[in-house]
Amino acid sequence: MNLKSKPFAHERLVKITKYFSKNRDRDAHGRDAINRVSTGVRFFLAAAFFAIGFFAFSSQAHAATAIYYSIGQSAADLKTGTPTVTIASGKTSTSVWNLVTKTGAVPADITTSTVVSIKHEYTSLSAAVTGAVDANHLNTTDLVTGNYQLNFPCYYDSAADTTAVTVSGYTTGVSNYIKIYTPTSTTTETNVSQRHQGKWDDGKYRLVANAANALYVNIPYSKIQGLQIQKTLITGGDGAIFFGAAGNNLELGNSIVKSTVGNNATLVNIASSGINKVYNNILYDASSGIGLRFNNSIGGILYANNNTIYNTTNGYWANYGTFVVKNSISQNNIDGFHVYSGNFTGSDYNISDLAADAPGANSKNSTTVAFADAANKDFHLSPSDTSAKNSGSDLSADSNFAFNTDIDGQTRPSSSSVIWDIGADEAATAIYYSVGQNTNSHETGSGTVTVDAIARTATFSVAQTATNMGVGDLITYTGGACYILSKTSTTVWGCQSATGGAPTAVTNADVTSIAHAYSSLSAAEAGAVDATHLNTTDLVAGNYQLNFPCYYDSGADTTAVTVSGYTTGASNFIKIYTPNNILTEVNQSQRHSGKWDDGKYKLVPATGTNALYINNDQDYTVIEGLQISVAGTLSTNAFGNSYADYVTLKNSILKRESSTTGHSGIAVRFGYNFKSFNNIIYNFDVAGLSIDQQGNYSNNVYYNNTMYGCGTGAYFGGTNMYKSLAGFGNNIAFGNVIDYNVVSAYLNDGKSSVNNISSDATANNLTNPVNSKINQTVSFVDVANKDFHLSPSDTSAKNSGSDLSADANFAFNTDIDNQTRPSSSSTIWDIGADEAATAIYYSVGQSVAEKHQLQFGIL
């Protein structure tokens, strides 16, 4: 039976003649109010998921009626076009939404009535909690008597929700609870997921309040799911989230909570009795406060499972009652697990980086966890972590609190394991498929291999020393095949199956081949989803992180590449890169050394609109350490990104070789959270950087790039373009026809550009320039031979940059050569892609007798 084929007794289907397309400012409409012109009656959308839920319980006469009132930052109309609406039984399609009245009743039938508006019901969560009980809505605070279950789905429009929220005054029960959450399902709830993906995201709903409590819940039976909450009040208070003494049976899950660094406060403060549950949360930055505090003098039990707490005074703090902590991480806290007058009885499988700290016989102390990017507050587990991965307890049937997903909604354990991970995140399985210019075998000698399925190693009888051998290469042998995962030595290599599972075990089997998996990056991008590899395009559902390490064999990769069609996420991204670690990845680095190198991997297609193109909505892609050239007459951009979000391009060299016109190095159009840093871009006749942005596509960062010899070094276009920039700093534009071409009519929102250099006066045309250096001469090592490392004798870019190692928009501390910024001889960053070498002088002569005249190098 198709449960979506009919409306249920207590709801109607609404057919809207124009489908609501994806809109990044006003993302979704799944719980919004529809006004129709004929009577002005308001209905509320209730997506099919919740209709199915009602159907499942329809045999229970007293099942609660689910009520939905949406929250956004704007009451603006969300409809697209000029649609009409029909309310009746009938076929469900992409233009059909389930709906109910304000109290969950059946709406009256209508036919092709003009839609006046589709809006969020409230502009703040506080207004929703207060207003839901008025005469225009439920008209009661008693959810039990009315048999209601009250939902507040929260949406992102354009900014944070900044009003502190108090949830109190309602009468609630086991089935008549309040749920505050961000909708996620694009099939049944919303056009675009409103939830973060395990990392704080300013483009998703967030509650940021300058108050003692950003969210205060002081009634029983409330559930908080998938929020981002930040407390900014410096003077302390009770907590970013505070469950008050009148509350019990409360839940906080899948949320991110942080405070202003230095805030003397608690992030999550549980002062309610009874049984409360806190799970799959990431809490950080209460450096003079407490992460998670159980603080009820009456007692009670708090179950805290699979949480991650970072950078607080006390991570988990037990004051009264029983604080049961399982599968949880404490890192960079002064005291990870602190007992005041309560206890951690029943706690186990926890991790702390401190000695004798984490409670439980199976817990790990003095143990450091590898996160994806702690500096930029990404506390997903790194796929290479060995501490928290596969070290937890299975809680899917736990008698106290059972669940089986992580903060991203992914199933625990991952597809390549049978053991849970510790912490809020279930680590992605890293998959590697190598790219070269051929798939010929580069096996050394004619030896055998022993494959250990448990250790996941391939041990060769003959050392494998090919310079182009490394991660992602396919080893085929009598009885099976596996892909290289890591390097221990030239005889011992980590390996796994095509989908990240255990390889087929053999002993002293003949080696058939050791070869690259694909002969071009384009073939890898297209082939990775076939039945002999991942067999899926959905990296999120499989919890994969897909890597394409690129190798040099004998020439250029000459096929243009379009990355598209994958479902990706914050920890389930695609990475295209050149491996360079000779201890853990590859026998010889495949990466350039900051100067174009024909003996390293290079992408030089002769045809195609873009040499490397990240297609519309192909989000979460990382490009690192490539060489990309425009050589053919049909190529317009070396790198193009159109409407794709969370794309990063770093440590790469982009150039134009042909004499044809119409080329740009990096062309970005309407991408959100795009990052370009440590790139060298030269000889493009149009622009090195072409930034065509709208203000709605925000949070983009351009740091420490070097643009030389282009028509325009960096071009800025797009309506309200400056609103899209989170950071523009430490860039060199030198020797271009125009270094920075800024269209003056475009607006800015007060953001500043910092420490940029131009050889003309245009660095001062950037928005709110700070420490700009204009009319400069930058000294490079060898411009004639296209070596754009800074000369050690340079006086313009050296020691003139802004320290971005703790930048709020994006933090990093290396240069294009992966060398640490600043250099060992300075405390100040350099501007541009390269951190200049420090010139050292030691004199040589035929005598060490004392000299009376000071000369270079003489002590």
TORVEX-466546 format. One record per residue (C-alpha): x, y, z; residue in three letters. Coordinates in steps of 0.1 Angstrom, whole numbers, plus 2048, in hexadecimal, padded with zeros to 3 digits. Example, Ala and Ser with C-alpha at 12.3 -4.5 7.8 and 13.67 -1.06 7.14 Angstrom:
REM residues 2
87B7D384Eala/8897F5847ser/
REM end
This chain:
REM residues 859
800800800met/80C8237F7asn/807837817leu/80A857804lys/7EF84F7EBser/7D285C801lys/7CE87781Bpro/7C486C83Dphe/7A5873850ala/7B3891861his/7C58A2845glu/7C18AC820arg/7DA8AD803leu/7E28CF7F5val/7EB8D07D0lys/7FE8EF7C7ile/8008F47A2thr/8249037A2lys/83E8EE7B4tyr/8529007CEphe/8768FF7C2ser/8958FF7D8lys/89B9217E7asn/8BA9267FDarg/8AD944810asp/88A936815arg/893912814asp/8748FE81Bala/84F90081Ehis/8468DF830gly/8368EF84Farg/82D911843asp/80B922841ala/7F8924821ile/7E094181Casn/7C793E7FFarg/7B495B7F0val/79094E7F2ser/78B94F817thr/7AD959826gly/7AD938839val/7D092C845arg/7DB908842phe/7FB8F884Ephe/8108E083Aleu/8158BE849ala/82C8A9834ala/82788582Aala/83E878845phe/828883860phe/80987784Eala/81985484Dile/81F858872gly/7FA85F878phe/7F0842863phe/80682A877ala/7F4835897phe/7D1839888ser/7C481B89Bser/7CB82C8BCgln/7AD8428C4ala/7C185A8D9his/7DF8608C3ala/7EB8838C6ala/7E589C8AAthr/8068AA89Dala/8068D0899ile/8218E3886tyr/828908887tyr/848912874ser/86392B87File/879940868gly/88A96186Agln/871971851ser/84C97184Bala/852978826ala/83E96580Casp/84F945802leu/83A93B7E4lys/84A93A7C2thr/8369477A4gly/81194C7A6thr/80392A7AFpro/7E091F7B6thr/7D69057CFval/7BD8E87D0thr/7B58D67F0ile/7A68B37ECala/7AD88E7ECser/7C28837CFgly/7E487B7C1lys/8048857D3thr/81F8957BFser/83B8AD7C3thr/8228C97C3ser/80C8B97DEval/8108BF803trp/7FC8B1820asn/7EC8CC835leu/7D68D2853val/7C68EF864thr/7D6902881lys/7C88E889Athr/7CE8C9884gly/7AB8C7876ala/7A08BE852val/7A08DD83Cpro/7838E4824ala/7868DA800asp/78E8F57E7ile/7978F57C2thr/7B290A7B0thr/7B19267CAser/7CC9407C6thr/7E893D7DFval/7ED95E7F1val/80C954804ser/820938813ile/832944832lys/844939852his/82B93D86Eglu/84394E886tyr/863962883thr/8739548A2ser/8719358B7leu/86894B8D5ser/84A9598C3ala/83F9378B9ala/8419288DCval/82D9468EAthr/81594A8CDgly/80B9268C7ala/7F29288E4val/7DF9468D7asp/7BC9478C8ala/7C99468A5asn/7DC9258AChis/7D790A8C6leu/7C49208DEasn/7D090B8FBthr/7F090490Fthr/7E38E1918asp/7F08C88FEleu/7E48AB912val/7BF8B4913thr/7BF8BE8EFgly/7D48A08E6asn/7EE8B48D2tyr/8128AE8CAgln/8218D08C3leu/83D8D48A9asn/8528F38A2phe/8678EC882pro/88290787Fcys/88D91585Dtyr/8AA92B851tyr/8A294983Casp/8BF96183Fser/8CB966862ala/8CC958885ala/8AE95689Dasp/8BA96E8B8thr/89E96E8D1thr/8A39588F0ala/88893E8F5val/875932914thr/860913911val/84891292Fser/823913938gly/8188F6923tyr/8088D6930thr/81A8B991Fthr/81B893920gly/82D875912val/81A8778F1ser/81289C8F4asn/8358AB8F3tyr/8448C98E2ile/85E8C38C7lys/8768DF8BCile/88A8D489Etyr/8988DB87Cthr/8878C7860pro/89E8B284Athr/88C89B832ser/88A8AA80Fthr/87188E806thr/858893822thr/85E8B3835glu/8718CF823thr/8808DA802asn/8A28DE810val/8AF8D0831ser/8B08EA84Cgln/8C88D7862arg/8ED8DA867his/9028BC85Cgln/9158B787Cgly/9288D8879lys/91C8FB882trp/90D90A862asp/90292F860asp/8ED925842gly/8D690F858lys/8BE918874tyr/8D1925893arg/8C69348B4leu/8DF94E8BFval/8D59618DEala/8E597A8F5asn/8D496E915ala/8D9959934ala/8C893C922asn/8C593B8FCala/8AB91F900leu/89A918922tyr/8838FA924val/8708F8945asn/8548DF93Eile/8548B993Bpro/8548A791Atyr/8678BC901ser/87E8B18E5lys/8998C68D5ile/8A68B88B4gln/8C18C589Cgly/8C58E98A8leu/8E39008A8gln/8E49158C8ile/8FD92F8D2gln/8FD9448F2lys/90F9658EEthr/90A975910leu/92C979920ile/91F97D944thr/916958948gly/8F594A952gly/8E4929953asp/8EC91A930gly/8E991D90Bala/8CF902910ile/8BF8FF933phe/8A78E493Dphe/8978F395Cgly/88C8E297Cala/8678DF970ala/8728CA953gly/8788A5950asn/87788B934asn/8898A391Eleu/89F89B900glu/8BA8AE8EEleu/8C889D8CFgly/8DC8A38AFasn/8E48C78B8ser/9028DE8B9ile/9068F68D7val/92190F8DClys/9289308EEser/93D94E8EAthr/9619448F3val/96894E917gly/94394D921asn/941943945asn/92292D940ala/91590A939thr/90D8FF916leu/8F28E5920val/8E58E7944asn/8CE8CC94File/8BD8D5970ala/89E8C096Bser/8968A097Dser/88887F96Fgly/89986F951ile/8A8886937asn/8BB87D917lys/8D7890905val/8E687F8E7tyr/8F98858C6asn/9028A98D0asn/9218BD8C9ile/9298D78E4leu/9478EE8E3tyr/95790F8EDasp/94E916911ala/97291A91Bser/96992793Dser/949913941gly/9398F1940ile/92F8DD922gly/9148C692Fleu/9098CA953arg/8F08B4966phe/8E68C9984asn/8C68BE995asn/8C78BC9BBser/8A98A49BBile/8BC88B9A7gly/8B0879988gly/8C386A96Bile/8D387A94Dleu/8DC863930tyr/8F687491Bala/90085E8FDasn/9188658E0asn/91E8898E7asn/93E89C8DEthr/94A8B98F5ile/9688CE8ECtyr/9798ED8FCasn/9678F291Dthr/9738F4941thr/95E8D594Basn/9518BF92Fgly/9388A8941tyr/9308B5964trp/91C89F97Dala/90C8B3999asn/8F189D9AAtyr/8DF88099Bgly/8ED865984thr/8FE871964phe/90185394Cval/91985C931val/920843915lys/9338448F4asn/93C8698FAser/95B87E8F2ile/96D898907ser/9898AA8F6gln/99C8CA8FFasn/9898CF91Fasn/99B8D8940ile/9878BD951asp/9748A593Bgly/95F892954phe/95A8A4975his/947897993val/93A8B19ABtyr/92089F9C0ser/9108889A6gly/91E869996asn/926859975phe/91983697Ethr/91282195Fgly/928836948ser/93F825930asp/95082690Dtyr/95A84A910asn/97A85C905ile/98E878915ser/9B088790Casp/9B788A931leu/9C586F949ala/9AE85C960ala/990870955asp/97585E940ala/95F847955pro/95A82294Bgly/96E802948ala/96E804922asn/97682A920ser/996839913lys/9AA853925asn/9C9867919ser/9BB8618F6thr/9B987B8DAthr/99D87A8C1val/9A388489Cala/98889B891phe/9818A686Dala/98C8CB874asp/98C8D6898ala/99B8F8890ala/97C8FF87Basn/9648EF894lys/95D8D0880asp/95A8B5899phe/951899882his/96987C888leu/98587A86Fser/98385A85Apro/9A7854864ser/99F85688Aasp/9AA83789Ethr/99D8418C0ser/9788468BEala/97083389Elys/96480F8A4asn/9688138CAser/9458198D7gly/9288058E6ser/90A7FC8D1asp/8EC80F8E0leu/8D38068C5ser/8C17EF8DFala/8CC8018FFasp/8B27FB91Aser/8B481F926asn/8B6832905phe/8B88218E3ala/8C18338C3phe/8D682A8A4asn/8E084A892thr/8FA866895asp/8F888C895ile/8F588B86Fasp/8D8872870gly/8EF857862gln/8EB83386Ethr/903825888arg/919813882pro/92881D860ser/925808841ser/9497FB846ser/9467F186Bser/9317DE884val/93D7F38A2ile/92F8158ACtrp/9468348ADasp/9498498CDile/93D86D8CBgly/92187F8B9ala/92D875896asp/92F853886glu/94F857871ala/94C85584Cala/95D838839thr/979846824ala/979838801ile/99783C7EAtyr/9988377C4tyr/9B88427B3ser/9BB856793val/9D985477Agly/9DE856755gln/9DB831751asn/9D1812764thr/9F17FE75Dasn/A007EA779ser/A1D7FA78Chis/A257DC7A1glu/A4A7D97ABthr/A587B67A5gly/A447967A4ser/A3C78F7C8gly/A1E7847DCthr/A067957F4val/9F778B815thr/9D679D81Dval/9CA79F841asp/9A47A5842ala/9A47AE867ile/9C27C6867ala/9B97D1843arg/9DC7D0837thr/9ED7C3818ala/A117B781Ethr/A277B17FFphe/A4479A7FDser/A557B37E6val/A567D87EFala/A407ED7D9gln/A5480C7D0thr/A4281A7B2ala/A438407B5thr/A1E8437AAasn/A118297C2met/9FB8337DFgly/9D88367EEval/9BC82D7D7gly/9CF8157C2asp/9BF7F47BAleu/9D17D47C5ile/9C57B57B3thr/9D17937BEtyr/9C876F7BBthr/9A876C7CFgly/99E7907D2gly/9A57B57CFala/9A87D37E6cys/9AE7F97E5tyr/9CC8097F7ile/9C081C815leu/9E2827824ser/A07821824lys/A1B812841thr/A3A80A82Dser/A427FF809thr/A397DB813thr/A1B7E182Aval/9FD7F581Dtrp/9DB7FA82Cgly/9BF7ED816cys/9997E9815gln/97D7DE7FEser/96E7F57E4ala/9548007FDthr/96B80381Bgly/9657E1829gly/97E7C5831ala/9927B8814pro/99379380Athr/9AE78281Eala/9C976E80Dval/9EC761816thr/A097647FDasn/9F27697DFala/A007737BEasp/9FC7987B6val/9EA79E795thr/9ED7C4794ser/9F27E47A7ile/9E2800793ala/9CF820794his/9AA81B796ala/9A283377Atyr/9B584375Dser/9A5865761ser/99487A77Cleu/97587C766ser/973856764ala/977854789ala/95C86D790glu/94485A779ala/94F837782gly/9518387A8ala/92B8327AAval/92A812795asp/9227EF7A2ala/9477E67A6thr/94F8047BBhis/9388177D3leu/91880E7C1asn/90782E7CDthr/9088537C7thr/8FC8597EBasp/91A85F801leu/90586A81Eval/8EF84B820ala/90E83481Dgly/92284B834asn/93F84D81Ctyr/95A867816gln/9658637F2leu/98A86A7E9asn/99A86C7C6phe/9C086E7CBpro/9D08797AAcys/9F286B79Etyr/A0A874782tyr/A1485876Basp/A1F86674Aser/A0C885740gly/9EE89B746ala/9CA89174Easp/9B989F72Fthr/99489A735thr/97F8B5744ala/96D8AC765val/94B8B4771thr/9438AA795val/91D8A4798ser/90288C7A3gly/90F8837C5tyr/8FC8877E6thr/9168957FEthr/9188A4821gly/9308B4839ala/942894841ser/938882821asn/94A898809phe/95E8927E9ile/9838997EAlys/99989C7CAile/9BD8A07D3tyr/9E18977CDthr/9F08817E9pro/A1088E7F7asn/A1987C818asn/A34862810ile/A30852832leu/A0B84B832thr/9FE85080Eglu/A1584C7F1val/A398427E7asn/A408647D7gln/A2C8847DCser/A1588B7BEgln/A118AF7C7arg/A218CE7B8his/A388E27CFser/A289047CAgly/A339077A6lys/A248F6788trp/A358D4782asp/A2F8BF763asp/A3C8A1777gly/A1E8A378Elys/9F989D789tyr/9E98B7773lys/9C78BB764leu/9CA8CB741val/9AA8C472Cpro/9AA8CF708ala/9848D3707thr/9688DB71Fgly/9588FA72Ethr/96B8F674Fasn/98A8E0755ala/97B8D7777leu/9578E077Etyr/9438DB79Eile/9208D9790asn/9008E879Easn/8F98DD7C1asp/9158C47C3gln/91E8CF7E6asp/93A8C57FDtyr/9588C17E5thr/97D8C77EEval/9988CD7D4ile/9BB8CD7E1glu/9DE8CF7D2gly/9D48CD7ADleu/9E48DD78Egln/9C98E8776ile/9CF8F8754ser/9B990773Aval/9C88FD719ala/9AC8F7700gly/99890F6ECthr/9779056FCleu/981907720ser/976927732thr/97F920756asn/99A90B767ala/982906784phe/95D90D785gly/94490B7A2asn/92091379Bser/9069127B7tyr/9198F77CAala/91E8FD7EFasp/93A8F3807tyr/9548F17EBval/9798F67F4thr/9968FC7DCleu/9B88FE7EClys/9DD8FA7E6asn/9D98F97C1ser/9E89097A2ile/9D2915786leu/9E0924765lys/9D692B741arg/9EC91D726glu/9D9926706ser/9D99486F5ser/9B39476F1thr/99C95F704thr/98095B71Dgly/990949739his/99094C75Fser/9A3938779gly/989934794ile/96593C78Bala/94C93B7A8val/9279427A3arg/90E9407BFphe/91F9287D6gly/91B9287FBtyr/938922813asn/9529217F7phe/976922802lys/99492B7ECser/9B692D7FDphe/9DB9287F6asn/9D69277D0asn/9ED9357B5ile/9DA942797ile/9EA951778tyr/9E795B753asn/9C195B750phe/9B6976738asp/99497C749val/99A97876Eala/9AE963787gly/99196379Fleu/96E96A791ser/95696D7AEile/9329717A2asp/91E96E7C2gln/8FD9787D0gln/8F99847F4gly/8E39667FBasn/90094E7F4tyr/916957810ser/93394D827asn/94D94B80Basn/97294E813val/98F9587FDtyr/9B0958810tyr/9D5958806asn/9D19547E1asn/9EA9627C8thr/9DD9707A6met/9F697A78Btyr/9F6985767gly/9D0984762cys/9B899C752gly/9AA9A1775thr/9B9992794gly/99898F7A6ala/976999798tyr/95999F7AFphe/93599F7A1gly/9129957AAgly/8F69A77BDthr/9009AF7E1asn/91F99B7DAmet/9319A77F9tyr/91799780Flys/923975801ser/94797A80Eleu/94F96F831ala/97497682Cgly/98B984811phe/9AF98881Dgly/9D4983819asn/9D09827F3asn/9EA98D7D9ile/9DE99C7B8ala/9FE9A77A6phe/A069AE782gly/9E29AB775asn/9D29C575Eval/9BB9CD77Cile/9C39BC79Casp/9A19BF7ADtyr/9839C8799asn/9669D17B0val/9459DE7A2val/93F9FB7B9ser/9199F97B7ala/9179D97CAtyr/9109DB7EFleu/9239CF80Dasn/9189C7830asp/9359D4844gly/94D9B883Flys/9719BF83Aser/98C9B3823ser/9AE9B0834val/9D29B282Aasn/9CF9AF805asn/9EA9BB7ECile/9E79CA7C9ser/A019D77B1ser/9E89F37A8asp/9D1A077C0ala/9B39EF7BEthr/9B99DD7DFala/9A99FC7EEasn/98A9F67DAasn/9829D67EDleu/9669D9807thr/9729EA827asn/9979E4820pro/9AD9DE83Fval/9D29DF83Casn/9D19DF816ser/9F29E4804lys/9EF9F57E2ile/A089FD7C6asn/A1E9E27D3gln/A3A9CE7C3thr/A3A9AA7CFval/A5A9967CAser/A559737BEphe/A709587BBval/A6E957794asp/A52967782val/A6095F760ala/A5E93A768asn/A3D93D77Alys/A4A93779Dasp/A3494B7B3phe/A439427D4his/A4C9627E7leu/A7096C7E5ser/A8196B807pro/A8B98F7FFser/A6799B7F9asp/A5C9B980Ethr/A389BD804ser/A2699C80Bala/A3E98D825lys/A33992849asn/A169A783Eser/9F8990841gly/9DD989859ser/9DF96B870asp/9C2954866leu/9CB93687Bser/9AD93E892ala/998951878asp/97394F880ala/96994985Casn/98492F854phe/9A3926866ala/9C3917857phe/9E891A85Dasn/9FB90D83Fthr/A0591981Casp/A0390A7F9ile/A228F4801asp/A118E8821asn/A2B8FC835gln/A2090B856thr/A16930858arg/A27945863pro/A4B93B85Bser/A63931876ser/A73953876ser/A5496887Aser/A3496B88Dthr/A2197C870ile/A1196B853trp/A1B97382Fasp/A0197E815ile/9FB9667F7gly/9FB9417F2ala/A1F93C7FDasp/A2F94281Fglu/A5294E815ala/A7093A81Dala/A87949838thr/AA995282Aala/AC5945840ile/AEA95183Ctyr/B0993F849tyr/B2994E83Cser/B4793A82Eval/B6B94782Egly/B8E93B832gln/B91949855ser/B7B94D874val/B9096A881ala/B7C98888Eglu/B709A1874lys/B6C9C587Bhis/B549CC85Egln/B319BC860leu/B289A7842gln/B0B990839phe/B0E96F84Agly/B2A978861ile/B24973887leu/
REM end
